[in-house]
């Protein structure tokens, strides 16, 4: 098990929970790619480069208060870490609570997140999509 990859994922979640977008951004490779399988209609499915990823995170924090990410389970499939996460937030204007669970996959290279795919329904689906299933 690549404990360093898992620790990187947990640091990224901690930075997001602290609202520290810049610290979180430093955990992504400059040429990182983030693909959101459940992206909102006004945002692209694929973000390329650290700058686009940071801008997307900033948009989410503008719309949401009390944003938290809880890593419920993870599978280290070096160089990938696949995790089940619970996202919680409140709408900034409405105060409406938002909660959902999804699986995410992060490919790590040179101690940074190179590729991330969000929005899988579960870990098994993510592993199968990556060619890492049973």
MARROBA-251801 format. One record per residue: residue in one letter; y, x, z of N, C-alpha, C, CB in turn. Coordinates in steps of 0.05 Angstrom, whole numbers, padded with zeros to 5 digits, always signed. Each point is the difference from the previous one (the first is absolute). Last residue first. Glycine has a CB too. Layout:
<recs>
AYXZYXZYXZYXZ;...
</recs>
This chain:
<recs>
X-00129-00239-00199-00029+00005+00001-00014+00000-00026+00000-00019+00044;X+00105+00041-00046-00017-00020+00014-00029+00009-00001+00032-00037-00011;X+00049+00077-00032-00010+00012+00025-00019-00018+00015+00042+00027+00002;X+00019-00037-00083-00026+00012-00007-00013+00013+00024+00017+00007-00046;X+00066-00061+00043+00004+00029-00002-00026+00015-00008+00035-00004+00035;X-00035-00090-00021+00019+00005-00021+00004+00030-00004+00023-00043+00012;X-00078+00015+00060-00012-00005-00026+00019+00006-00023-00029-00035+00022;X+00063+00040+00066-00019+00022-00005-00014-00004-00027-00007+00005+00049;X+00065-00073-00021+00015+00024-00006-00020+00023-00007+00037-00015+00031;X-00074-00065-00002+00011-00003-00027+00016+00024-00008+00003-00049+00007;X-00037+00046+00081-00022+00002-00019+00010-00003-00029-00031-00019+00034;X+00092+00006+00039-00007+00028-00004-00022+00003-00021+00012+00010+00047;X+00051-00096-00056-00015+00012+00022-00008+00029-00008-00018-00046+00014;X+00079-00008-00067-00008-00020+00020-00015+00011+00024-00001-00033-00037;X+00078+00089-00018-00028-00008-00003-00007-00021+00020-00012+00046-00018;X+00100+00001+00008-00006-00028-00008-00028-00007-00006+00045+00000-00016;X+00004+00099+00001+00002-00020+00022-00009-00027-00011+00038+00026+00022;X-00043+00087-00043-00005-00026-00012-00001-00020+00023-00025+00019-00040;X+00061+00089+00018-00006-00021+00019-00003-00026-00015+00025+00023+00037;X-00019+00094-00050-00002-00027-00011-00007-00019+00022-00015+00017-00045;X+00040+00069+00069+00004+00003-00028+00000-00027-00014-00020+00046+00001;X+00038-00003+00102-00011-00023-00014+00009+00002-00029+00002-00029+00042;X-00016+00118+00020+00019-00021-00006-00014-00023-00015+00037+00033-00002;X-00077+00054+00026+00012-00010+00024+00020-00022-00003-00008+00044+00018;X-00043-00004-00091+00018+00020+00012+00014-00011+00024+00006+00021-00045;X-00047-00098+00002-00002+00026-00014+00020+00018+00013-00015-00021-00044;X-00034-00085+00054+00015+00022+00012-00006+00026-00016-00002-00022+00046;X-00002-00093-00057-00011+00025-00008+00018+00023+00009-00022-00021-00041;X+00004-00085+00074+00019+00022-00004-00015+00025-00007+00032-00021+00033;X-00042-00096-00025-00012+00026-00005+00021+00021-00005-00041-00023-00019;X+00027-00082+00069+00016+00018-00015-00016+00026-00003+00043-00020+00017;X-00052-00094+00012-00011+00027+00000+00017+00017-00018-00047-00016+00010;X+00074-00074+00052-00008+00010-00027-00013+00027+00004+00037-00026-00023;X+00014-00067+00077-00019+00023+00001-00007+00007-00028-00018-00014+00045;X+00108-00039+00006-00023+00000-00019-00016+00026+00004+00026-00028-00033;X+00067-00036+00070-00023+00017+00008-00021-00002-00022+00009-00007+00049;X+00098-00025-00014-00017+00006-00023-00022+00018+00010+00039-00004-00033;X+00043-00069+00074-00020+00021+00003-00016+00003-00025-00002-00009+00049;X+00107-00025-00041-00027-00009-00004-00020+00023+00003+00016-00037-00030;X+00083+00037+00032-00015+00005+00024-00029-00009-00002+00042-00006+00025;X+00036+00006-00091-00014-00024+00010-00012+00003+00027-00008-00013-00046;X+00054+00086+00000+00018-00023+00001-00013-00025+00014+00022+00017-00042;X-00073+00064+00032+00025+00007+00012+00019-00024+00003-00005+00046-00020;X-00103-00051+00024+00021-00001-00020+00027+00005+00013-00027-00032-00027;X-00061+00075+00069+00015-00025+00000+00021+00001-00022-00008-00006+00050;X-00095+00057-00033+00030+00002-00001+00011-00028+00004-00002+00039-00032;X-00098+00025+00021+00015-00021+00014+00030+00005-00003-00038-00007+00033;X-00068+00039-00073+00029+00002-00002+00012-00024+00015-00003+00025-00045;X-00096+00032+00044+00014-00026+00006+00030+00006-00001-00039-00018+00029;X-00054+00070-00075+00025-00001+00016+00010-00028+00004+00012+00045-00018;X-00099+00026-00014+00007-00028+00003+00025-00001+00018-00048-00017-00006;X+00014+00102-00060+00004-00013+00026+00005-00029-00002+00018+00042+00017;X-00050+00060-00065+00002-00029-00006+00001-00014+00027-00026+00004-00044;X+00041+00099-00002-00003-00014+00026+00005-00030-00007+00015+00041+00029;X-00043+00052-00093+00011-00027+00005-00004-00007+00029-00008-00014-00047;X-00026+00093-00002+00027+00003+00009+00014-00027+00006+00002+00042-00027;X-00079-00044+00066+00015+00023-00009-00001+00003-00031-00008+00022+00045;X-00008-00098+00021-00016+00005-00024+00015+00023-00015-00018-00049-00004;X+00021-00008+00102+00008+00024-00012-00020+00006-00023+00021+00018+00043;X+00013-00111+00008-00023+00015-00010+00010+00025-00014-00027-00043-00006;X+00064-00036+00085+00004+00018-00023-00027+00014-00006+00048+00007+00012;X+00008-00095+00047-00025+00015-00006+00006+00019-00023-00030-00038+00015;X+00101-00011+00026-00022-00012+00014-00026+00016-00003+00021-00044-00006;X+00090+00060+00003-00025+00009-00014-00023-00010+00017+00022+00042-00020;X+00082-00080+00011-00022+00008+00019-00025+00007-00017+00019-00031+00037;X+00095+00018-00046-00025+00003-00015-00021+00010+00021+00024+00011-00044;X+00080-00064+00044-00020+00017+00011-00025+00000-00018+00017-00009+00046;X+00095-00027-00036-00021+00008-00018-00020+00018+00014+00031-00004-00039;X+00056-00049+00062-00024+00004+00017-00025+00006-00017+00020-00031+00033;X+00053-00012-00093+00004+00012+00027-00027+00004+00013+00045-00022+00004;X-00010+00011-00114-00017-00006+00022+00009+00014+00026-00038-00005-00032;X+00080+00013-00056-00008-00028+00000-00015-00008+00026-00002+00002-00050;X+00032+00089+00031+00024-00017-00002-00007-00030+00004+00021+00035-00031;X-00090+00030+00026+00013+00000+00027+00026-00016+00000-00021+00045+00009;X-00027-00035-00091-00016-00016+00019+00014-00001+00027-00042+00013-00023;X+00080+00041-00043+00003-00028-00007-00015-00018+00020+00006+00012-00049;X-00017+00081+00056+00027-00008+00009+00005-00029-00006+00017+00047-00007;X-00096-00008-00026-00001-00003+00029+00026-00010+00011-00034+00036+00002;X+00033-00013-00093-00016-00025+00005-00002-00005+00030-00026+00008-00042;X+00067+00072+00015+00017-00023-00007-00014-00026+00005+00023+00028-00034;X-00073+00051+00044+00020-00003+00022+00018-00024-00005-00001+00050+00008;X-00059-00027-00076-00015-00010+00023+00019-00005+00023-00041+00025-00015;X+00075+00016-00063-00006-00029-00004-00014-00012+00024-00003+00008-00050;X+00020+00085+00053+00025-00015-00001-00005-00030-00003+00024+00041-00019;X-00096+00022+00013+00008-00005+00027+00025-00017+00001-00020+00044+00014;X-00046-00052-00098+00017+00020+00012+00010-00009+00027+00014+00014-00045;X-00047-00090-00016-00006+00028-00006+00021+00018+00012-00023-00013-00042;X-00026-00093+00047+00024+00016+00007-00007+00030-00005+00017-00035+00034;X-00058-00068-00066-00004+00029+00004+00027+00013+00005-00041-00001-00029;X+00037-00093+00018-00026+00005+00012-00004+00029+00007-00018-00038-00027;X+00117-00008+00027-00021+00009-00018-00026+00005+00014+00035+00021-00028;X+00038-00097+00058-00005+00029+00003-00022+00009-00019+00015-00002+00049;X+00015-00090-00035+00024+00015-00006-00003+00030+00003+00026-00040+00013;X-00097-00025+00008+00008-00002-00028+00024+00016-00008-00019-00045+00001;X-00046+00080+00078+00017-00024-00004+00009-00001-00029+00016+00002+00048;X-00110+00045-00024+00029+00005+00000+00015-00026-00003-00008+00046-00019;X-00090-00014+00032+00012-00026+00008+00030+00002+00001-00042-00011+00026;X-00011+00086-00049-00015-00021-00014+00010-00028+00007-00039+00030+00000;X+00085+00071-00001-00003-00024+00018-00013-00022-00016+00040+00013+00028;X-00027+00101-00032-00007-00024-00015-00005-00023+00020-00020+00027-00038;X+00069+00078+00033-00009-00022+00017-00004-00025-00017+00025+00019+00040;X-00015+00097-00048-00001-00026-00014-00011-00021+00020-00007+00022-00046;X+00056+00086+00047-00018-00021+00009+00002-00025-00017+00004+00018+00047;X+00039+00076-00047-00009-00015-00023-00019-00023+00007+00005+00042-00027;X+00030+00015+00096+00024-00007-00017-00008-00016-00025+00022+00041+00017;X-00082-00051+00071+00004+00021-00020+00024-00007-00017-00050+00011-00001;X+00042-00049+00101-00008-00006-00028+00006+00025-00018+00008-00050+00007;X+00017+00043+00085-00029+00001+00000-00011-00006-00028+00000-00015+00048;X+00093+00010-00025-00008+00028+00000-00030+00003-00001+00041+00011+00025;X+00000-00097-00015+00003+00010-00027-00010+00029-00003+00039-00031-00007;X-00032-00011+00093-00023-00010-00016+00000+00011-00028+00000-00042+00027;X+00073+00061+00027-00023+00014+00010-00025-00008-00015+00021+00004+00046;X+00057-00051-00067+00002+00028-00009-00024+00017+00010+00050-00003+00000;X-00039-00088+00029-00007+00002-00028-00001+00029-00010+00020-00046-00008;X-00026-00003+00103+00009+00026-00010-00009+00004-00028+00000+00019+00047;X-00020-00091+00020+00022-00005-00018+00012+00025-00012+00009-00040+00027;X-00087+00027+00032+00024+00010+00013+00025-00006-00018-00027+00036+00023;X-00060-00057-00055+00005-00016+00024+00025+00008+00015-00049-00006+00004;X+00022+00057-00079+00008-00027-00009+00006-00018+00025-00029+00004-00042;X-00006+00081+00059+00027+00003-00011+00011-00028-00009-00010+00048-00014;X-00080-00043+00042+00018+00003+00023+00029+00003-00009-00037+00022+00025;X-00031-00026-00091+00003-00026+00013+00019+00002+00024-00047-00012-00014;X+00026+00092-00029+00016-00017-00019+00004-00027+00013-00018+00024-00040;X-00038+00036+00085+00029+00008+00002+00017-00017-00018-00014+00047+00011;X-00078-00059-00017+00009-00011+00026+00030+00008+00004-00047+00002+00019;X+00003+00033-00095+00003-00029-00002+00011-00012+00025-00039+00000-00032;X+00018+00091+00035+00023-00004-00018+00005-00030-00003-00010+00043-00024;X-00067-00017+00071+00025+00004+00016+00025-00004-00017-00025+00032+00030;X-00058-00034-00074+00003-00023+00017+00025+00002+00017-00050-00005+00002;X+00028+00079-00054+00007-00023-00018+00005-00025+00017-00026+00020-00038;X-00007+00056+00082+00027+00004-00008+00010-00023-00017-00006+00050+00002;X-00085-00044+00024+00018-00011+00021+00029+00003-00007-00035+00012+00034;X-00056-00018-00090+00025+00015-00001+00020-00011+00019-00009+00011-00048;X-00104-00009+00047+00024-00017+00000+00025+00018+00000-00025-00037+00024;
</recs>
